[in-house]
Amino acid sequence: MLTANEDKPKFLTRALPPALTVLVILLMVAAAERLGEREIIFPEIAAIATGYLLSPRRTWMTNSRRILILIGVCACMGVAIVRFLPLPLYVQVCIAFAAAQVIYVYSGTSFAPLVSAIVLPVILQTRSLVYPLSAIILTFLIVFLRHLLQGFGFREREKFKPIPRPGVQTWIDVILRIVCVSALAFAALYVRWTFVIAPPLLVAFTEFTNRGGKARKKPVSVILLITMCALAGASSRMLLCVRLGLPLTLAAFTASVLMLIIIYIFGLYLPPAGAATILAMLIPEEALLLYPVQILVGVSALMGMALLFFRSRSLLSLMRK
């Protein structure tokens, strides 16, 4: 039986995962550009590719089947909120995030990107069924590539052990996350800085609040990484598409390569950084200039709340003492 990286050329071992990550992103953006369907662009695909293809180890406790189901269900739910709940954007965002949190804790996984699958269509007011269809197809492609890497021994097969059902502390954390995001969303939407609550940041916040998570141990590095990736995406599109009139696919390719370089420099395989990069390909052109600033403000605020309200020792354990 083949084992990961056993007797494999070092070049292939190092080059294949990032090449496949960029390939998936290119296929997505090229299809959207060719067909004139912006809903095909699902930025969280870059995050899933980062965590499931690029990272040497699986980033989340999950398996391929659950990833597909969660992305499909959540993408459909996000579009349904826009279509069937004619409420103010703020209320829709709060409902979407709360629904995502409930699904997250009952999924038996730590697969936080499902949060973005629900919230993204709400933020962008997407009503088209192209969005969930694209999300499912692209996620399937990543899952397929992951299995190919495993089959050829470039990645190890990792066992999935479902996370236990939520207890009291889990629900306390869920309520705290909803309150924090609701407060930040109110301020962000009030001043019309929508991308302070960009979906990748809400995914990141869900992961930041994991008391045993690695991200919260390097808060400054994480903030810089996500901000620099957002800057890479926005500047690539601004320079190549807006200034030079070149295809969006070229901007996505450039941004993806820059993203990989930034990730390798920091040594942090942080999936939301990938999504923040590609989200810049989807936002309105007039939002590009302030997009990295809004991302910086948002990720800093969310990291601060995670460290402040989600201490290393849970509230429940302190109360028991």
N, C-alpha and C positions, 0 to 999 in steps of 0.2 A: 504494500500500500504506500502511496505517495504521502509524504509529510511536508508541511509548509517549508519552503526554501531549502529543502534537502537536495543537494547536488544540482541546484539551479544556478545558472550564470548570474553573478551579482548585478550585472547591468539590467537584465530582465526583471529580476526581483525588485529592483529599485524603480525602474522606469515604467513597468507595465501598469501598476495601480494609478499613478498620476495621469498617464496617457489615457487610460479608460475613463477617468474622472472628467478630463477635458473633453473627450469624445462625446460623452453623454450630454454635457452642457452645450457643445456645438450642435449636435443633432437637434436638441430642443429649440435653441434660438433660431437655427436655420429653418426648421419647419415652421416656426411662428412667422418668420420674416417672409418665407416663400408663400405661405398660405394666407398671409394677412390676418392671422388670428393671434392677437397678443395674449389671449387666455391660455395659449399652449405653454407659455413661459411660467413654470412653477419653480420659483427660486429655491424652495426647500429641497429640490432635487440635488442641488449642489451640496446641501448639508448632508443629505442621506448618502451621497456618493463619498463625501469626506469621511463620514463615520463608518460606512460599510465597505468601501473599496480602498480608500486611501490609507486609513489608519491601520497599522499592523495588527491591532486587536479590535474586535468588535466594540464599538463605543457604548452601545446600549444593551441591557439584558432583554433580548427579544429574539425572535426568529423570523425567517423570511415570510412565512404565512401570515403572521400577525402584523408585520409591517405593511403588507399588501392590503389586508382587511382594514387596518386602522386608517391608512391614507385614503382608501376608497370611501369609507363611511364618513370620515371627517370632511373630506372635500365636498361630498354631496350635502352634508349638513350645513357647511358654510354657505353654499349657494342657496340652499333652502331658506336660511335665515334672511338673506337679501330679498328673495322672491316673495316669501310668504309672511314676513314680519315687517310691515311698513312702519317702522319706528325710527326715531332719531339715530344717527350714526353712533353716538355715544352708548345708547342703550343696546344697540345691536352688538357692538364690540364687547360690552360687559357680558351679554348673554353668551356670545361665542366663546369668550375666554372661560367663563364658568362651566359651560358644557364640555369644553376641552379638558378642564381639570377633572371633572367627574369621570370622563372616559379614560383619562390618563391613569387615575388611581384604580380603576376597575379593569384595566387592560391586562394586568398581570405582568406589565413590562415597565421599562424605564425609557420608552421611546417618546421623548419629548417633542420631536418634530410634528407629531400629530396636532399640536397646538396651532402651528402655522397653517396647516391644511384647512382648519376651520376659520381662523381669523383673517387670512389673506384675502379671500373673496369678499369678506365684509368690509375690510379697509378700502379695497379697490372697487367695491360695489359691483362685483361680477355676478351677472345673472345667467351667463352662458353655460350650457352643459359641456362645452368643450373643455372647460377647466377641470372638472373631476375626471373626465375621460383621459385627458392628457396626463394628469397626476398619476392615474392608475397605470397607464401604459409605460410611462417613464420609470415609475417605481419598479414595475415588473422587469424592465431592462436592467436596472441596477442589481436586482435580486438575481437575475440570470447571470450577469457578469460575475457576481460574487461566487455563485456556484461553479462557474468556469474556473475562477482562480483557485477555489478549493479543490476542484477535480484535478487540476494540473499541479497541485502542490504549492501554489504561491501564497495560499492562506490556509490557516488551520481550521478544521471544523470544530466549532465551539458549542458545547452543550447549552441548551436553554433550560433554565430553572425558573418557573413562574414566580413572580414576586407575590408574597402573601397578601391576602385581602386587607383592605385598609382598616386601621384601628383608630382609636380616638385621636392620637397625635397626628395621624395622617390627615384627618378631617380638620383639625385645628390649622395645620399647614395650608390646606386647600383654601380655607376661609381667609387666612392671612394673605395668601397670594392674590385672591380675588379682590380683597380690599385694597391692597397695594396697587395693583394694576388699574383698578377703577379710579383711584385717586389720581394716578399719573395720567391716565387716559383723559380724565376731565380737564386737567391743566393743558395737556398737549392739544386736544381738539379745540379748547377755548382760544388758544393763541394760534391755532391752525398750523401747528408743527406736528403733523400727523405721524411722521416717521420717528418721532420720539418713542412711539409704541409700535414700531415696525414689527411684523410677525416674527422675524428671526430673533429679535430682542426678547419677545415674550417666551420663546422657546428657551433662550439663554437663561432668563430669569427662573423658569421652572427648574433648570439644571443648577443654577446658582443656589437655590434653596435646599438642595440636597446636602445635608450637613457633612456627609462623607465625600462629597464631590471634589475633584481635583481643581476645578476652575476657581473656586473661592479661596484656594490656597495661594493663588497668584493673581490677585484682583487687578493690579496695575497692568500686568502683561496681557491679561484677558481683554481689558478695556482698550488697550493700544492695538491689539491684534484685530479685534472686530472693527475698530474705527479705521485702521489702515486698509483693511479689506474693502470697507465701504468706500473709502477714498479711491482705491484702485478701480472699483467698478464705475464710480461716478466720473472720474477723470478720463477713463478709457472711452466711455460713451461721449463725454463732452468734447474731447479732442478729435476722436475719429469719426463720430457720426454727426455731431452738431457743427463742428468747425470745418471738417474736411469732407463731409457728405459721404463717408464710406459706409459699407454695410454694417448693420448691428451685429451680425455674426462675427465680424472681425473684432469689434469692440469686446464681445463676449469672450473670444479666444484670448485676446490680450489681457483682459481682466482676470480670466481663469489662471493664466500663467503667472501673473503677478500675485494672485491669491496663494498659489502653491509655494511661490518663493517666500512670501511672508510667513506662511504656516511653517515651512521648514526652518526659517530663521528663528522663529520663536520656539519651535519644538513642541507646539501645542496643536493637536488635531481637534480643533474646536468646530464642530459642524455649523453652528450659527454664523460663523465668520464667512463660510462659503455662501450661505443664503444671503447674507448682507451684501456680498459682492454682486450676485446675480440680480438681486432686487433692483439694483440701479439700472438694469436693462429694461425694466418694466414701468418705472414711475414716470410721471409727466416730465417733459423736458425742462419746464420752468422750475422744477423742484430739485434738479441736479446740483445746483450750486450749494445749497444749504443742506443737502442730504447727509454728507459726512458729519456736519456739525450736529444735526438732529440725532444721528446715530450715537455720537459721542455723549451728548446730553442724556439720551435715553439709557444707554448701557451703564453710564456712571450712576444714574439715579437708581436703576434696578439693582446693580451690584451693591450700592450703599444700603438699600432696603433689605437685601438678602443678608448682608452681614450684620445689620442692626436688629432685625426682627427674627432672624433664623439663626440663633446662636448655636455654638457647637453642642451645647446641652439643651435638649428640648424643654419646653415649658412644662410638659407633663412630668418629666423626670424630676424637675426642680420642685414641683408641687408635691410629689410623693415624698420628697425629703423633708 
